[in-house]
Amino acid sequence: MLILRLFLLLSTLVLVLSLGMYIFTRDRRYSTFAWKVVRFTALFMALFLILVVLERYVLTGWRFLG
C-alpha cells in the first residue's frame, strides 16, 4: 500500500505541475500530458483494484477449498 500511496502522490504532483505549466504558458502539450497522466493513473488503479480483488477472494477461496 505504501507503493500505491507514493504513486498517487507522484502522479498528483505531476498533474498539478503540468496543469500549472499549461496555465502559465498556454502550451497545449502540457494539458495533453496531464490528460495522459490521468488516463495512466486510472488504468493503474483499475489494475491494482483487480489484483486486490483477486487476492482477496480467489486466493482466499482457494485456500479454503484446499
N, C-alpha and C positions, 0 to 999 in steps of 0.2 A: 504494500500500500504506500510505502514511502516513495517508491519509484513513480507511482501514479500521481502522487501529490507534487513531486518535483516536475514531472512532465506537464501537469496542469499549470503550475506556477510559471514555468518557462514559456509555454505556449501563450499564456495570458500576457506575459511581459513582451513577447514578440508581437502579439496582436496590438497592444497599446502603443508600442513604439512605431509599428508600421502605420497605424492609423494617424498617429501624431505626425509622422513624416508626410503623409498624404495631405493632412490639413495645412501644413506649413509650405509644402512645395507644389501642391495640386498636380502631382505627377501620378497618373493612373497605375503605374507599376506597383506602387505601394498598396493601393486598395486591392489590386488583383492578388498580390502576395498575401494580404490579410485574409482574403476570401479563401485562398488555398490553405492557409494555416487553420482556418475554421473547419474546412472540409476534412483535412487530415486529422485534426483533433477529434472530430465527431466519429470518423471511421475508427480511429484507435480506441476510443471509448466504447464503441459498439462491440469491437472485437474483444476488448477486455471484459465487458459485461457477459458476452457469450462464454468466454473461458471460465469466469467465476461461476456462472450457472452450471456449466458442465462439471466443474469440480464439485460444486455443492450437491447436485442431485445425481449425476451419473456415477461419479466415483463413490459417493456415499451409498447409493443403491447397490452398486457392485459389491462393496464391502459387506453390506447387509445380507446379500444373497449368498456370498461365499463363506 
